[in-house]
Amino acid sequence: MSEQQLTKVARYVDLHEISVDGDDVLIVGGGGREHAIAWKLRQSRRVGNIYGAPGNAGMNVIPTDIGATDIDKIVEYVGSHPNIKYTVVAPDDPLSMGLVDKLNARGYRAFGPTKAAAKLEWSKAYAKDVMRRYDVPTAEYATFTDADEAKAYAKTAKYPLVVKADGLALGKGVIICKGKREAYAAIEQIMQDKKFGEAGNEIVIEQFLKGYEVSLLTFTDGTHFALMPTSCDHKRALDGDEGLNTGGMGAYAPCDRFSPELLQKTVETIVKPTISAMQKEGAPFKGVLYFGLMVCGDEVKVLEYNARFGDPETQSVLPLLKSDMYEIMNAVTDGTLDKVNIEWSELKSINVVLASGGYPLSYKKGCLISGLNDVANDVNVFFAGVSSSADGLKTSGGRVLCVQAAAENFALARQKVYDNIAKITFDNCYYRKDIGSKL
């Protein structure tokens, strides 16, 4: 695939089912990450029709009207559609609920880790314990199931520290505390007030790490692995990394300040030990293993694991993939990842999320999105919170869409993105103006 073909437009077109040769694929999930996955899979000659559970109105997939966490319905749907040869489980919740296990038990091929392997994400306490047992560098920590014991620990701890809900909390169950009063309040919110529901039955309190964050996504078949380009996510809602934490307001790839030497060190001290650890735990990890890293000088430590593609990192990383992703995914499933030659573009990639005003709190829905047909052909629009109407796409979520572009350098990529964002409008639209501004 040429460099010019890497950024073929992913904008909305009217949905129509086209029967083509190849395996039909079901993608579980319906956000920007899933749109990017569908877009990349569609480039494979081995892929036929693509279904979504549920998908979204901008993805141009065949909808199933099945939610991502309706795992029994998903298994039943795959069983009743023998043309679907492969299921890609993208979000964290269905992984934690054992969707891959249930599909495999019926003999259906799927991409993603088992519930036991995905525990690296759905239990922060387990993940920290794995790191401790297998000498993977991370922050000092303690875990608690009793609020009073947690407060007693916080009383004598060094600050700042971080209080985390153990379970999945949509990326929001992490509270940075500068002093005891904030720590006590965080413990009460998570454990007693159940701000994050059952995810807060257990908490992790850990040392606050200083430095800069890097996301490293890795294909792994449980034994072999293949690194993706590094990336950097922007979590805060407002420019200058101000405002509330969100699911991500933009990302760029690769992270050039993360040197080849640091990457190799990360492979030896973090990537290889983690993959080996999961084998020893009796839960080999197959899928995409996401390493959230903190870098301080020449030290690299793990902030968190995710058991799947990140969002919005995926929307910047996958456009750089030159190889057939369906071939890669099947090799992951079959344990033959070492037999696949995976090539990546050397272009620089940036995406910026357009969100509904008020996100991540309350926001208005149903706003008509205009200007999509004016977006340049070498710029991608990946959709997330959108619905269809007679007039076109309308907003239906907090993160509505993201605009992505790649170029020879970040300055050109960034200019492409923001020039095309200016063409897209909807009521109460907001986005960060500083994604990639320091590159």
N, C-alpha and C positions, 0 to 999 in steps of 0.2 A: 504494500500500500504506500502511495506517495505521501510526502509531507502535506501536500495540498488537500489530499483526501481525508486527512486525519480529523478535520473539524467540519465534516459535512453537517449541514443544519439539522437540528432535531426539533424544529418547531411543530406546532399543531397542524394536522391535516384532518379532513373528515375521515372517520373510521370506516373502513370497508374491509371485509375479510377476503384475503387473497390466498388461494390454495397454491402452495409452492412445494417443491421437493425439499425434503429434509425433515428433521425431527421437530415436532411441535414442543414448545417449552412453556411451562407455567411459572410466572414470577410472583412470589408472595410478597405483598407490600404495595404501597401506592404513593411513594414520595419521590423527590428529586433523585435520590440514589437509585431507586428502582427504574426510573425513566432512563438514567444513564446506563444501567445494566441492560435494559431492553434495547436501547439504541446500539450498544456495542454488540450484543448478540445478533441483532438483525444484520450485521455486516458479515456474518458467517454463512458460507454456502451450505453448511450442514444444518442450519436452523430453518424451520418452516414457519408456521404461524406462532405468534406469541400471545399467551393469555395472561391476564392479571387477576390476582386475588388480593385486593379488589382492583388494583391499577388506579389510574385517574384519567380524567377526560382529555388530558393533553398528551398521554403516552402513546396513543395510536396502537393499543393492544386490544385483544378481544376480552371484554369484561366478563366476569363471572358472578358479580354481585355477592361474592363471599369475602368476609372480612379476614384480615391477616391472622387473627387469633381464633378463627373458627376451624380449628385443626381437624376435627372429625369430618366436617363438610369438605375441607380441602382434600383429605385422603379419599373420601367417597367420590369426589369430582374427578380426581385423577384415575380412579378405578373405573369410572364410567366413560372415560374418554381415552381409549387405548392409543389414540394418535399422540397424546402427550407422553413423550418419552423421558422427560427430564423436568424436575422442579427445582427452582432456585429459591431458597429461603433466605430473604435478605434482612428482615428486622430482628431485633433482639427478643421480643416477646414470644413469637412462635418457636424460636430456637430453645428458649428456656422452658417451654411447654412440651418439648419433645416431639415436634413435628417431623424432624428428620428421622427419628427413631421409628415413628409410626409408618412413615412412607417406606423405609427400608424393610420393616417387618412384613410388609405386603409385597415386597419384591420390586418396589418402584425406585428408580434412580433419583437421587437428590443431591444438591450442592448445599453444604453447610455442616456444622459440627453436630454431634449428638448432644442430648441434654447434659450428659455427664461432662463432656468436653466444654460445652458452652458455659458451664459453671464458673469458668474464669471470668465471665462478665456478670452473670446473674447473682453471684455472691462475691462481694468485695472482700469479705473476711476470708473466704476460701482462697481467692486469688493471692491475697497477702501471705497466707500460710504456705501456699505453694512456693512463692518467691523466697520465703524464709527457709523452707526445707531444702530448696535446691540452689541456694546462694545466688539468686537473681537480685541485683542491686535495686533497692527501693527505699522509701522513707521508713524510719522507725515508726512503729505503730503498736496499738493495743486494740482488742476487740471487746465488746460488752453486750450483754443481753439484759443488764439491770441498769436503770437510769442513775440510781444513787451511787453505784460503783463507778459509773462513767464520770459523774460529777466529782467524786473523790479523786479520780485520776487527773481530771482537768484542773483541780485545785492546785496541784503541785507541778503541773506540766510547764514546759517552756513554750513561749508564744513567739510568733503566731503558730497556730495549729489548724488542722482541717478535720471537720466532723463529717462523716459520710454515712448515709443510709446503706445498709448492706446490699439490699436488693435493687432491682431496676426501678428507676424513678425518672425516666424520660430525660436523663442527663442533668436533672435539677437537684438531686439529692446530695449535693456537696456544698458545705458551708465553711468559708474561711473565717476564722475567729482570731481577733487581735488580742483578746484578753478573756479573763474568767467569766465575766458577765455575758459576753457573747457566746462563749462555749456552753455555759449553763442553758442559755436560751435555745441554742441549737439542739442540745440534747433533749430538752423538753419538747420542742417542736417535732422532732423526729420520733422519739420513743414514746412520749406520753400523749401529745396532741395528734399523733399519727398523720402528720402533714403529707407523708408519702405512703400512707397506708401500711400494708404488711411489710413493705420494703424496709421499714424502720424498726422491725422487731429486734434487729441486731445492728450495732453501729461499729464503725472503725474510726478511731481517733489517731491521726498520724501527724508527723512532723511536716511543717510547711516547707516545701522546697523552692528555692529561688533559681532563676535562670530563664531560659526560653523553651517553649514547648515545640515538639516535633511529632508528627504522626507518621508511623511506618506501617504500611499495610503489606501483608505477606501471604501469598498463596502457599498452602502446605497440604500435603497428602498424609500427614501423620508421621512421616519420616523425612521426606525431602521438602525443600522450601524454595520459593522464588520471590525475591524482594520486588516490590513496586517502587516507583520513585517516591522519595519522601515528600511530605506535604505539611502545610501549616494552616490550621483552622482559626477563625476569629469568632469567639463565643459571645462576646459582649454585644449588646444591642446597638450601642452608639459609637460614633467616631472616637478615636483615642482610647479604645478599650474601656469605655465608660458604660454605665447602665447595667441592666439586668443580664444574667446569663440566658442564652438562647440555645436552640439546637444547632446554631452555627449560622453566621451571616455572610460567610464567604471563605474561600480557601485558595491557596496557590500551591503549585508544584513545579519543580522540586524546591526543597529548602536548601539553597546554595550555601548558606552559612554552616550547615551541617556537613563537615568535611568528609572525604572518603576514609580518612583515618578514623574518625569518630564512628562512621557507619560500620567499618570493619570491627571496631571494638564492640559495638552494639551487637553485631552478629555473634561474636564469640562469647560475650558475657550475658546476653539477654535472649537473643533469638534461638540459638541452638540449645541452651539449657532449658528454655521453656518448652520447646517441642519435645525434647528428651524427657522432661519432667512429666508431661501428660501421658507419654507412653508408660512410664513407671507408675503413674497413678491409675493405670488401667483404662484410660480414656483418651486414646490417640486423637489428636485434633486434626480434622479434615475440613478445609474451607478457607476462609480468609481470617487470619489472626492479626488483629490490630494492636499495635504497641503504642500507647500514649507515653511519650518520653519527656523527661525534663533534663535539659542540658545546662550544666554550669561548668564553664571552663572545659576541661577534658574529662569531666565526669558525666556519665549518662545513667539515669535511673528511671525505673518504670513508675509512672503515675497510675496507669490503669491498663487493663486489657479490655478489648472488645472482641466479640466472637463473630464479627461480620464486617462488611464494608462500612467505612465511616460515611457520615453525611454532614457537611458537603464536600469532604475531601475527595470522595469518589468522582464527583462531577468535574474535578480538575485532573484527576489521575487517569481515568479510563480513556479520555481523548488522546492520551499519549501512548496508549497501547497499540502497537503495530501488528501484533499477532492475533490469531483467531482465539477469542476468549472461550468459545464453546469447546474447542479442543483442550484448552487449559483446564476448564472446569471438569471435563470428563476424566482427564488425567489425574486430577485431585481425587475424584471419586474412586478411580481404579488403582490408586497408589503408584502411578507411573509418571509423576511430575518430572522426574529426572530425565525422561525420554523426550520432553518437549522443549523446543528452542523458542524462547520468549524474547521478543525484541520490543524496545521502547524508543519513542522519539526523543530527541534531545531538545525539542522546543520547550518553551516556558508557557505554563498554563495558569490562568486565573479565572475564578468564577465569583460572582457577587449575587447575593440573594436579595430579591425584592419581596418585602414583607408587608403585611397589613398593619396600618397604624394602630398602635396599642399592644402589638405582640411584644413580649410573650405573655402578656396579661389578656384582657378582653379586647376584642377587635370586631369590626364590622365585616359581614360577609355579603356576597352577592353583587360585588362591584364588577362592571364590565371591563374587560381588559382590551385595550386598543393598541394598534401599532405593531402587532406581531408580524404582519406580512411585510413590514418595512425593514426587518432585521436582515443584516447582510448574510449572504450564503455561507461565509466562512466563520460564522458565529453560531453557537448552539444555545438554544433555550430549553432547559430541562424543567419540567413542570412538577409541582408538588400539590399545593392546596388550590385546586381548580375544579370547577364543575362546568358542564355544558349547558347551553341555552340556545334558543332560536337565534339569538343575536351573536353568539360566539361564546368564548370561554369567560367564565366569571370566577371571582375569588371565592374560596370556600375554606380557607385555612390561614394560619398565621404566616408560615413561609409559603409564598404563592408560587414562585418560580426562581430560577437562577439563570443568569446570562454568563456564558463561558466562551473564552477564546484562547487560542494559542498562537505564539509568534516566536521569532528568533530571540527576542529578549523580553523581559517583563514590562518594560516601558511601552512597547508596541502592543503587547497582549492587553495591558491595562487600558490603553487608549481605545482599543477595539471594543472592549467590554463596556466602558462608560459611554462611548459614542453611541452604542446601540441601546444601552439602557435608556438614553434620552428619547428614544423613539417609542418606548413602551409606557403606557399610562393606565392607571386605574385610581379610583378615589382612595385617598388615605394611604397611598403607596409611600413606603419609606425604605431606604437602604443606606448602608454605610458608604461614605465617599472616600474612605481611606484604605480600602483593601489593596494591599500590595504597594502602598505609597512609599514605604521605606526601602523597597528593593532596589 
